[in-house]
């Protein structure tokens, strides 16, 4: 990893599980342990201070009033060069907590003066997920959601680190996931593009 790029990076890990200390978090921490010591990491557990259900107020009149938890999460998101959504695979997609977090991105697009879309462009979105099924194609819906989110905001997409497990601690036995975790955050993530725009400017 380039030393100059390392000095500029900062990671936000968004824990989006309904179970504390779950398999997805364990796998994310394994991958994060491989980051250089100088790279800042911030971990936010969405279950510790839950966001209320998202209300789409983009076309309402009046000032935008964000709660304390929402404002902290928005600032943390904008402060990071790399955002990692850590979510187990629930019904072939993101958890409710992770989806709610991304729903709030829709609201942040309209916060006056926030320039959320412009500021997120060029940053990198990653995913970490653990699922009970060994067929990794079952996670395609989750991967597509994160990829297309990155593409819409002109972000880079580092991919999704996949692991296998159901009961607490089972992912520790997934050797394939452990090998992937060692190098997951290395290298340059490509700019995300919607399929119809592949190869175009």
N, C-alpha and C positions, 0 to 999 in steps of 0.2 A: 504494500500500500504506500502510495506517495506520501512523503513526510509533510509536505506543504498542505495537501488535502486533509491529512489526519488532523493537523493543528486547527483546521477550520470546521471540523465536524462536531456535531452535538446530537445525541440520540434521545428521542422521547419514546419510551416503551409504554403503550397504552394497554393495560391488562383488562380484558373484557370477558372474564369468565364468571359464572355464577357460583364457582367453588374456589375458595382461597387455596393458594399453593397447589394449583392444579398442574396437570401434565404439560399444558401449553406454556404456562409460565416457567416451569422447570426447563423446558427445551429452549425457551427464549433466553433464560439466564445462562445456559450452557453456551449459547452462541455469543451472548454479550461478554462473557468472560474472555473471549478471544480478541476483543477489541483492544487496541493499544491503551496503555494506562492513562495517557493524556487526553483521551476522548471523553467528554462529559456524558453522563447518562442520567436521565431522570425517569423514574418509574411512577406512573399514576394508575391506581386501581379504581376503575369505574364503579365497583361495588362498594368501595369505602365511603364515597361521597356521591351517591347516584344522581345523575341528571334526571330531571323530570322528563316525561314524554315530550318529544319535540312538537312544538306548535308552529306551523308555517305562518309567520306574520310578515312575509316579504311584501305583501301588497296592502298591509294595514297602514293607517296614518298614525303619526305620533312618533315619539322617540323610541329607540330600541332599549329595552330594559333587560339586561342580562343578570342572572343570579350569580352569587359568588363562585359556585362550583363551575358554572359555565365560563365565566370570565377567566378563572385560573387556567382552565383547560385550553381556552382559545389562546391565551398568551403563551402557554407552554408549547402549543402546536406551532405557533408562529416563530418561537425562539429556536426551534430545532431544525437542523438541516436534514435529519433523517427521522421519519415517523414510523414506528413499528407497531402494527396492530396485532395484538396477541389474543387470539380467539380460538376456542375449540370449534370443531365442526359440528354445528347444530342444524339438523335437517338440511344438510348439504350446502350450507351457507354460513354466514357469520352469526355469532350470537346476537341476542337482542341488545346487549350492552354495546357491542361494536357497531351494530347498525344504527343505534341511536346516536352514537358519537359522530358517525358520518352524516347522519341527518342534520346534525347541528352545523356541519360544514355548509349545508345549503343556506342556513340562516346567516352564517358569517359572511357569505358572499355579498349580503346586502347591508351589512353594518356600515353606516356612513363613516368614511375616512379610513376604514380598515384595510382596503385594497387586498382582501384575502386572496383572491385568485391570482393577482399579480405577484404577491409575495410568496405564494406557495410554488409558483413556477420555478422549475429547476431543482427543487428539493427532491428527496427520494422517499418513496413509500415502500414499506416492506410488510410482509405478513409472516406470522408463525402460528401454526395450527397443529393440533393433535386430534386424530380421529380413531374410532374403534375399528373401522373397516381397513383392511390391508390394500384394497384397490384404490390407489391414489387418484384415479380419475374421478372418484366420487367427490373430490374437493374442487372440481373444475368451476363450480358456481361461485365458491368463495374466491378463488383466484381471479376469475373474471371480474367480480365486483371490485376488487382492489385495483386490478389493472386498469379498468375503465375509469375508475375514480381518478387515478393518476393521470390518465390520458386527457381527461376533461380539464384538469388543472395544469396541464403541460408539465407534469412532474416526471421524474425518473421512477422506474419501477424495478426494485431489486428482486422481485419474485417472492415466493412463499416457501418457508422452511416447513416441511411436512414430517410429522412423526406419527407413530402408531401407539395406541394405548387407550384404556378405558378406566380401569380402576386406578386410584391414586398411586403414583410411583411406577406404573408399568412402562412409561416411556424410557426409563433408565435402562431397560433391557433392549431397546431398539438401537442396534449397532449402526444401522444405516443412517438413522437420524443423527446419531452422535458424530459420525464422520462428516456429514453435511454441515453440522453446526460449527465445526472447527474453521470452516472457510466461508461461511454464509455471507458475512458482511465485508468480505474482501472484494477488491476489484471495483470497476466503474459500472454502475447500473445504467442501462440504456434508457433513453427517453421513451416514455410510454406513448404509443400511438394506437388509435382505433384501427381495426383491421383494414377498413377501406382506405386508410391514408398511409398504409405502409409504403415506404419508399418515396413518399412525396414530401415536399418542404412544408 
